Amino acid sequence: MSSCPNPHEEHERVLLGHGAGGRLTAELLESLLLPAVGGFPAGPPEGPLEDAAPLPGRPELVMSTDGFVVHPLFFPGGDIGSLAVHGTVNDLAVMGARPLALSVALVIEEGLPLSELRSVAGSLGKAAREAEVPVVTGDTKVVGRGAADKIFITTTGIGTRIPGLAPSAARARPGDAVLLSGPIGLHGTAVLSTREGLGFEADIVSDSRPLHRLVEALAPVGARLHTLRDPTRGGLAATLNEIARDSGVAVEIDESALPVPGPVASACDLLGLDPLHVANEGCMVAFVAPSAAEAALAAMRSRAEGTGAVRIGEATAGPAGRVLMRTLVGARRVVDMPIGEQLPRIC
Amino acid sequence: MSSCPNPHEEHERVLLGHGAGGRLTAELLESLLLPAVGGFPAGPPEGPLEDAAPLPGRPELVMSTDGFVVHPLFFPGGDIGSLAVHGTVNDLAVMGARPLALSVALVIEEGLPLSELRSVAGSLGKAAREAEVPVVTGDTKVVGRGAADKIFITTTGIGTRIPGLAPSAARARPGDAVLLSGPIGLHGTAVLSTREGLGFEADIVSDSRPLHRLVEALAPVGARLHTLRDPTRGGLAATLNEIARDSGVAVEIDESALPVPGPVASACDLLGLDPLHVANEGCMVAFVAPSAAEAALAAMRSRAEGTGAVRIGEATAGPAGRVLMRTLVGARRVVDMPIGEQLPRIC
């Protein structure tokens, strides 16, 4: 009706970017889903629909759920089955919790070869055994051809908080050291390269793996461990922006300290992607009090999944919510929250 | 290669019937999913991938998960949002548990009108508030057009066992009275009639509703309440067959006692369906010791959702696993486990 785009009209339908973990996802949550679903008087302090939350009246137990729709199902370093275990185990882990039990709900497209289903289910079971978390319950639904794409998996996890640890995205403080447990960009570029046949599959393997033992190794840091997050959808940029916003701090990181593997950098260059926006499934960001930074780094490096742990920056007093990167040429640039989809169906 | 059908070849791909809650679902679970996923040494006694299970080391807490793929999204008496709450609340309730917390994971097709999403989310929130269970955490994924059908919802629930109740599908005993809390066949025929435009929509309304308060009303029956189940996918026939198998008893029911509403009977006649195979979302089967039958019936009838409660039969000593119906003309017929899909995407 008008040549001027109307932001309301643009948003009348769900967009791919609404599921990308960036600003559009946050808008959908805050403007539609939370008001519609929320309002229960006894909701937890974080409010509903966060990634993980304590159970009402049982703060030692946390609950997390995640749907997995990765395409293709199989990629270097994993598949949708192992990813569905690692993703939920890690959402519990960054709440400072050990996984206690998992549930698995499958939505399968009619016609999926049983061999693929067996492979995915076997990989899921193997990942659960390796993480030492039992799958206690499940559900299977089948929809007609064309009504889903092969298989979607929703895993829900219950975890037990590790005594003495209470990390929260709202507990980062000015002066905190910002630590990263390993290289970034591997998962997203591995999946994308496989999907598009870009030829990086030989050089890039997803980092998908469970991180709860890395968190246990940090237990001696105790209350000085302020914040843990795994930078999945939206990448490190989204995670740092969320922590800066929720804690009311600024964050400064050094480009020179960022562990971006060469093949990831090449793939991102080719595709016009920012490695800071690419999803990871096996690394973790920690904000720790400066007095604990060296001990935390040493603890992370003591485990295989943390051998590449580095300090990438620090939290500062403000402006609240701002994330800056000191670039290789000595400038500073703002690290924005990704807006919408960069890599759909990456997890 | 051969003119003789090879059962193995027939089953090389996932069929719609694998998700219908009948014999094919059981086969898929037992021959493929449980062996692939299972094997964790500390699994619960029921084994993995049951509908609901106690948490390891915390038997007072139970966990249940269910994916909802109902088509269409809106039907008389509910929609996918309210159904996703009721289904999981009821899976907890029939374990003798009060719902403590829910998680919600959405897989949305790109292009879904935001108005439909708002309506579904609002209905989900309303159902959760009415059931007095908080939605504590969630997840949202978006897939491209054609990669899903509008929206799928997976809800996972944690419940607290009601002291003194320990119903189990394996605890039915010969002599038990078999009680049914209300009419059967409403949900499945309401959804099917809406989907196909059959014109029964004015007369048939889904029975979708939460049953946990009905279970609480049964608390005084205590240990004499042996088994509770909600006959969803596969209908009353599947539920009675599962209980007979798991408890090693036979079950005999009276056709004359079965509450089948007139419009449901008409719809089933027209469509060639057996009301015993049609899904319900708001009624419950109870096996109780004969000495408690009258008290249990009275307790159920004291609540709105149980006003239509009736005794439909009894458990007998055997043959184990056999379900028989005494028909209106005085004959007996075997009530079989449904094999595959009768009504796909009914929940």
Interface residues (C-beta under 8 A of the other chain):
Chain A: H11 E12 R13 V14 L15 L16 G17 H18 G19 A20 T25 L28 L29 L32 L33 A36 V37 G38 G39 F40 A42 G43 P44 P48 L49 E50 D51 A52 A53 P54 L55 P56 G57 R58 L61 M63 S64 T65 D66 G67 F68 V69 H71 L100 A101 S103 V104 A105 L106 V107 I108 E109 E110 G111 L112 P113 L114 S115 L117 R118 A121 G122 L124 G125 A128 R129 E132 V133 P134 V135 V136 T137 G138 D139 T140 K141 V142 V143 G144 G146 A147 A148 D149 F152 T154 T156 I158 E341 P344 R345
Chain B: H11 E12 R13 V14 L15 L16 G17 H18 G19 A20 T25 L28 L29 L32 L33 A36 V37 G38 G39 F40 A42 G43 P44 P48 L49 E50 D51 A52 A53 P54 L55 P56 G57 R58 L61 M63 S64 T65 D66 G67 F68 V69 H71 L100 A101 S103 V104 A105 L106 V107 I108 E109 E110 G111 L112 P113 L114 S115 L117 R118 A121 G122 L124 G125 A128 R129 E132 V133 P134 V135 V136 T137 G138 D139 T140 K141 V142 V143 G144 G146 A147 A148 D149 F152 T154 T156 I158 E341 P344 R345
